Amino acid sequence: MNLKVAIFEYAKLSSAHFIFLTAIIPLTGAIAMGEKDLFLLTMLFLIGLSAHIVGFALNHYVDIEVDRLIFSTNKRPLPSGSISKRNALVYILLVLLIGCLLTLFFYGVFLLLLYLFGILLAGFYDLFSKRISGMDFVLAISVMIGVVFGAATVSFQFPPFIFILCILAFLQTLNLNLIAGGIKDADHDYMIQSKHLSTRLGVRATQGVFHVPRSFQLIAYLLAILYALCVFLPILFGVIHLDVLLLLLLILFNVLFFIITYKMVHLKGFNRQEVRKYVVLQYTINWSNIPILLMSVAPLAGFLLLYPIIGLVVSNLILYRTVVRPQVM
């Protein structure tokens, strides 16, 4: 395998489509605390990058046998054999070591322990998400710790805004893994009798027929409502102050999120390509609330809106030679 191909395969193993988005989770906490040092923000981005790679690559490592069962996933680096399990494990451990060294050097032992705790929770999710119901909540706590980690690099005196961001990160992750992830994996999770909460609730795709029970639909709507409340209530109570234009954007994003959620939970047939499209749209729209809220303390945070788009477009274009048809997940 030549160097170019190897880089591409390890990028796929690292789930490059979400790499920018996940890596800036600690940045949201730091920016909310007033961090403006570009060098420190860059180091924090690299630490977030290491956490993303470890979490997603380990997920691929654990799911190798499951991925072999499905046509749309058996071409991933591990089930296809383009990367060996041994090399994948070495890669994961090496990236973890780099993340630990960066954290220790710039932020000290306590934040290193916090970084490792977040990684540990994400690892539990990777190992047990298909064996124990409700592991999505563990991953959501892991992402919430990422926000706290970023904020703690500036100060341990957290304003209310940090707690709002933590709740939003928790709900976003629940939505991505429980709702979008449960629908995305409905074909093979049901086949392997996964204990994932979505499967336990009855989400399944068999012989082209897609079944999403009403109870699951209600949970999807409930999470969307809770998320919208956590976005708008702090504004109504004066915790966050935004211009009218930004408020209108928030309303637009949340309306679009409800529309996408409705379409996703009412799909009649299971087509993984179509499901991928809705997952990408839903999570990107959901994320867009965060940079807008951050603009209340850092106007330039609006540029973070571009990060998920850049990550998705660049990864699809370089790795899969397509833009309009997502080939990830």
LINHUQUI-V358822 format. One record per backbone hydrogen bond with DSSP energy under -1.0 kcal/mol. NH is the residue of the N-H (numbers start at 1). CO is the residue of the C=O. Records with the same first field share a line. If there is no record, write none. Layout:
BEGIN
NH = CO, CO
END
This chain:
BEGIN
6 = 2
7 = 3
8 = 4
9 = 5
10 = 6
11 = 7
12 = 8
13 = 9
14 = 10
15 = 12
16 = 11
18 = 15
22 = 18
23 = 19
24 = 20
25 = 22
28 = 24
29 = 25
30 = 26
31 = 27
32 = 28
33 = 29
34 = 31
35 = 30
41 = 37
42 = 38
43 = 39
44 = 40
45 = 41
46 = 42
47 = 43
48 = 44
49 = 45
50 = 46
51 = 47
52 = 48
53 = 49
54 = 50
55 = 51
56 = 52
57 = 53
58 = 54
59 = 55
60 = 56
61 = 57
62 = 58
63 = 59
67 = 63
68 = 64
69 = 66
73 = 70
74 = 70
76 = 73
80 = 76
83 = 77
88 = 84
89 = 85
90 = 86
91 = 87
92 = 88
93 = 89
94 = 90
95 = 91
96 = 92
97 = 93
98 = 94
99 = 95
100 = 96
101 = 97
102 = 98
103 = 99
104 = 100
105 = 101
106 = 102
107 = 103
108 = 104
112 = 108
113 = 109
114 = 110
115 = 111
116 = 112
117 = 113
118 = 114
119 = 115
120 = 116
121 = 117
122 = 118
123 = 119
124 = 120
125 = 121
126 = 122
127 = 123
128 = 124
129 = 125
131 = 128
132 = 128
137 = 134
139 = 135
140 = 136
141 = 137
142 = 138
143 = 139
144 = 140
145 = 141
146 = 142
147 = 143
148 = 144
149 = 145
150 = 146
151 = 147
152 = 148
153 = 149
154 = 151
155 = 151
158 = 156
162 = 159
164 = 160
165 = 161
166 = 162
167 = 163
168 = 164
169 = 165
170 = 166
171 = 167
172 = 168
173 = 169
174 = 170
175 = 171
176 = 172
177 = 173
178 = 174
180 = 175
181 = 176
183 = 179
184 = 180
185 = 181
186 = 183
189 = 185
192 = 188
194 = 189
195 = 130
200 = 196
201 = 197
202 = 199
203 = 198
204 = 211
205 = 186
206 = 209
209 = 206
210 = 268
211 = 204
217 = 213
218 = 214
219 = 215
220 = 216
221 = 217
222 = 218
223 = 219
224 = 220
225 = 221
226 = 222
227 = 223
228 = 224
229 = 225
230 = 226
231 = 227
232 = 228
233 = 229
236 = 232
237 = 233
238 = 235
239 = 234
240 = 234
247 = 243
248 = 244
249 = 245
250 = 246
251 = 247
252 = 248
253 = 249
254 = 250
255 = 251
256 = 252
257 = 253
258 = 254
259 = 255
260 = 256
261 = 257
262 = 258
263 = 259
264 = 260
265 = 261
275 = 271
276 = 272
277 = 273
278 = 274
279 = 275
280 = 276
281 = 277
282 = 278
283 = 279
284 = 280
285 = 281
286 = 282
287 = 283
288 = 284
289 = 286
290 = 287
292 = 288
293 = 289
294 = 290
295 = 291
296 = 293
297 = 294
298 = 294
301 = 298
302 = 299
303 = 300
304 = 301
305 = 302
306 = 303
310 = 306
311 = 307
312 = 308
313 = 309
314 = 310
315 = 311
316 = 312
317 = 313
318 = 314
319 = 315
320 = 316
322 = 316
END
